[in-house]
Amino acid sequence: MERIKVISLVKTNIWVKSAVFVVFLAISMLAPFLKQQFVVGPIVNTILFLSTAVLGIGAGVLIGFLPSMVSAFTGLLPLPLLPMIPYIIMGNAVLVLIFGALKKKSFGLGVILASFVKFLLLYSVSSLALSLPKPIIAMMAWPQLITALIGGIIAYFLLKLLKYDEKNLS
């Protein structure tokens, strides 16, 4: 019962929403310091799905912008990956927008379609539009799909754990 009250409070109280936003933002900005794609990717994608589900599309897009910028400005991103930053941000925005549009109809379909389109965008840009080294193209290939899907699955189970009603996702 307490968990339901917490989630209801998040949906109605601007101070609580702000606090949740700051926590999601902090997690997404600190995650790149872990430096492992199969750790950072699921964390950031989980936060993107959670922030979109709980706080809305605008919060998800804003949060999706910052991890890449932190990685770039702190030197965590390999130098050959720097040209991909605008596209990574765009991929995060696409993930949030597609998921945000579909989450009430079907959380699972939203996660799958959003993850696939993000992967398709990043892989296409890295392999066709930019002249990037093969290891960078490999980072933008199937690992993007896998880490996004893992993030969506984690977000789903966290929302279930908190008894967050998918039909009432904002």
C-alpha positions in Angstrom: 0.0 0.0 0.0 2.8 2.4 0.8 4.4 1.9 -2.6 1.2 3.0 -4.3 1.1 6.1 -2.2 4.7 7.0 -3.2 3.9 6.6 -6.9 0.7 8.7 -6.6 2.7 11.3 -4.8 5.3 11.4 -7.6 2.5 12.0 -10.2 1.0 14.9 -8.3 3.6 16.7 -6.2 6.0 19.1 -8.1 8.6 18.8 -5.4 8.6 15.1 -5.5 8.7 15.1 -9.3 11.6 17.4 -9.2 13.4 15.2 -6.7 12.8 12.1 -8.8 14.1 14.0 -11.9 17.3 15.0 -10.0 17.9 11.4 -8.9 17.3 10.1 -12.5 19.5 12.8 -13.9 22.3 12.1 -11.4 22.2 8.3 -12.1 22.3 9.0 -15.9 25.2 11.4 -15.5 27.2 9.2 -13.2 26.7 6.0 -15.2 29.2 6.8 -17.9 32.0 6.8 -15.3 31.5 3.0 -15.1 33.1 2.9 -18.6 31.6 -0.5 -19.7 29.0 -0.4 -22.5 27.1 -3.4 -21.2 26.8 -1.7 -17.8 26.4 1.9 -18.7 23.9 1.2 -21.6 21.3 -0.7 -19.6 21.6 1.9 -16.7 21.1 4.9 -19.0 18.3 3.2 -21.0 16.5 2.1 -17.8 16.6 5.7 -16.6 15.3 6.9 -20.0 12.3 4.4 -19.8 11.6 5.2 -16.2 11.8 9.0 -16.6 9.5 8.8 -19.6 7.0 6.5 -17.8 7.0 8.4 -14.5 7.8 12.1 -15.5 6.9 12.3 -19.2 8.5 12.7 -22.5 10.1 16.1 -21.8 12.0 14.8 -18.8 13.1 11.7 -20.8 14.4 13.8 -23.7 16.3 16.1 -21.3 17.8 13.2 -19.4 18.8 11.5 -22.6 20.8 14.5 -23.7 23.1 14.7 -20.7 25.0 11.3 -20.4 26.6 11.8 -23.8 27.7 15.3 -22.9 29.2 14.2 -19.6 31.0 11.4 -21.4 32.4 13.8 -24.0 33.4 16.6 -21.6 35.1 14.2 -19.1 37.1 12.3 -21.7 35.2 9.0 -21.0 34.2 8.7 -24.7 36.8 7.3 -27.0 37.9 10.0 -29.4 36.7 8.3 -32.6 33.2 8.2 -31.0 32.9 12.0 -30.7 31.2 12.4 -34.1 28.5 10.1 -32.9 27.4 12.3 -29.9 24.7 14.2 -31.7 23.3 10.9 -33.1 23.5 9.2 -29.7 21.5 12.1 -28.3 19.1 11.8 -31.2 18.8 8.0 -30.6 18.0 8.6 -27.0 15.3 11.2 -28.0 13.8 8.8 -30.5 13.7 6.0 -27.9 11.9 8.4 -25.5 9.5 9.7 -28.1 8.5 6.3 -29.4 8.2 4.7 -26.0 6.3 7.8 -24.7 3.8 7.5 -27.6 3.2 3.7 -27.1 3.6 3.0 -23.4 0.0 3.3 -22.5 -1.1 1.1 -25.4 1.6 -1.5 -24.8 4.6 -1.1 -22.6 6.4 -4.0 -24.2 5.7 -2.9 -27.8 6.9 0.6 -26.8 10.2 -0.8 -25.4 10.8 -3.1 -28.4 10.0 -0.6 -31.1 11.8 2.3 -29.4 14.9 0.1 -28.8 14.9 -1.2 -32.4 14.6 2.3 -34.0 17.3 3.7 -31.7 19.6 0.8 -32.8 18.7 1.2 -36.4 19.5 5.0 -36.3 22.8 4.5 -34.5 23.9 1.6 -36.6 22.9 3.3 -39.9 24.7 6.6 -39.1 27.8 4.9 -37.8 28.1 2.4 -40.7 26.8 4.4 -43.6 26.9 8.2 -43.0 30.2 8.6 -41.1 33.6 7.1 -41.7 34.2 5.5 -38.4 36.6 2.7 -37.4 35.1 -0.8 -37.3 35.3 -1.1 -33.5 33.1 2.1 -33.2 30.6 0.7 -35.7 30.5 -2.5 -33.7 29.7 -0.5 -30.5 26.8 1.1 -32.4 25.5 -2.2 -33.7 23.7 -5.0 -31.8 25.0 -3.8 -28.4 22.7 -0.8 -28.7 19.7 -3.0 -29.3 20.6 -5.3 -26.4 21.3 -2.6 -23.9 18.1 -0.7 -24.8 16.0 -3.9 -24.5 17.7 -4.7 -21.1 17.0 -1.2 -19.9 13.3 -1.6 -20.9 13.0 -4.9 -19.1 14.6 -3.5 -16.0 12.3 -0.5 -16.1 9.3 -2.7 -16.5 10.2 -4.8 -13.5 11.0 -1.8 -11.3 7.7 -0.3 -12.1 6.0 -3.6 -11.3 7.9 -3.8 -8.1 6.6 -0.3 -7.2 3.1 -1.4 -8.3 3.1 1.4 -10.9 0.0 1.0 -13.1 1.1 0.8 -16.7 -2.3 2.0 -17.9 -1.8 5.3 -15.9 1.7 6.0 -17.0 2.1 9.7 -17.6 
